[in-house]
Amino acid sequence: MKKDFIAISDYSPAELQEMLDLAVELKKERMTYGMNVPILQGKSLGMIFQKPSLRTRVSFEMGMQQLGGYAFYLSPQEIGLGQRESIADVSRVLSGYVDCLMARVFDHQHVLDLAKWASIPVINGLSDYNHPCQGMADALTILEEFGKLKGLNVVFLGDGNNVAVSLMHICTKLGANFVLASPEGYDLNPEALALGQKFAAESGAKITLLRDPHEAVKHADVIYTDTWTSMGQEAEAKKREAVFPPYQVNAGLVAEANKHAIVLHCLPAHRNHEITDEVADGAHSRLFPQAHNRMHAQKAILVKMLK
């Protein structure tokens, strides 16, 4: 049966932990020897982009190369999913050329349709619903810091967006408590929340939804934020700028959390909006190890899909 990586929710806690353990091994191998064993030699990855990206493109391309494989970029102009050519046709054509597809899309249905018609694995590099590769990198970063996720308090401040969905799912799958503090009207997708509550019940974790960021960070081990206005939401920028300032991650807010708390951000950051320079570049920040972990976590995903 063909494997895809479309959502954290598709995988069991044991499978997710197995991928995270593999990511740790692959990272250690790279850091120790300056290279990885080329276990994906001869394998190829086609990368479909509807949205521009720094981390997704470079981390997948370099990750594939370090494992001995080959990756290449397909721009929106070359593909035009569902416009220049139907998704079903694109998917079936590429299935005969490459061993795996990664797609970074606006509409989650597009990645679902790619997976439906492809005879090769499809990896969700981001959609409007979720961001599972980011969730895996987040979990890897937390694991490196604390040695576990179970029992930790992970707090997301701001919009209950695609990043928050995958973070909630990986936390509740692996036993971390998830707290979201968001303004009214910027809550989590109800279906994603229902899944998170199911996973929390199974792992013994807890989901807490709040409006007050100060209350949210009281016992935080991890404070996470994201841009207030994501790609595709530019028309809402002024409206969002009016409601999100209380959720800014600044030194005062971080001081209200546990002393050992770390701060995460999936990047790109709009500095001194959702996060201040003082915090982003300060002692609590793990922004750049987290960004680097995109590559290591995705290597593990690639190995899981292609081996």
Stockholm file with secondary structure:
# STOCKHOLM 1.0

chainA/1-307         MKKDFIAISDYSPAELQEMLDLAVELKKERMTYGMNVPILQGKSLGMIFQKPSLRTRVSFEMGMQQLGGYAFYLSPQEIGLGQRESIADVSRVLSGYVDCLMARVFDHQHVLDLAKWASIPVINGLSDYNHPCQGMADALTILEEFGKLKGLNVVFLGDGNNVAVSLMHICTKLGANFVLASPEGYDLNPEALALGQKFAAESGAKITLLRDPHEAVKHADVIYTDTWTSMGQEAEAKKREAVFPPYQVNAGLVAEANKHAIVLHCLPAHRNHEITDEVADGAHSRLFPQAHNRMHAQKAILVKMLK
#=GR chainA/1-307 SS CCCCBSCGGGSCHHHHHHHHHHHHHHHHHHHHHSSCCCTTTTCEEEEEESSCCSHHHHHHHHHHHHTTCEEEEECHHHHCBTTTBCHHHHHHHHHTTCSEEEEECSSHHHHHHHHHHCSSCEEEEECSSCCHHHHHHHHHHHHHHHSCCTTCEEEEESCCCHHHHHHHHHHHHTTCEEEEECCTTCCCCHHHHHHHHHHHHHHTCCEEEESCHHHHTTTCSEEEECCSSCTTCGGGHHHHHHHSGGGCBCHHHHTTSCTTCEEEECSCCCBTTTBCHHHHTSTTBCHHHHHHHHHHHHHHHHHHHHC
#=GC SS_cons         CCCCBSCGGGSCHHHHHHHHHHHHHHHHHHHHHSSCCCTTTTCEEEEEESSCCSHHHHHHHHHHHHTTCEEEEECHHHHCBTTTBCHHHHHHHHHTTCSEEEEECSSHHHHHHHHHHCSSCEEEEECSSCCHHHHHHHHHHHHHHHSCCTTCEEEEESCCCHHHHHHHHHHHHTTCEEEEECCTTCCCCHHHHHHHHHHHHHHTCCEEEESCHHHHTTTCSEEEECCSSCTTCGGGHHHHHHHSGGGCBCHHHHTTSCTTCEEEECSCCCBTTTBCHHHHTSTTBCHHHHHHHHHHHHHHHHHHHHC
//
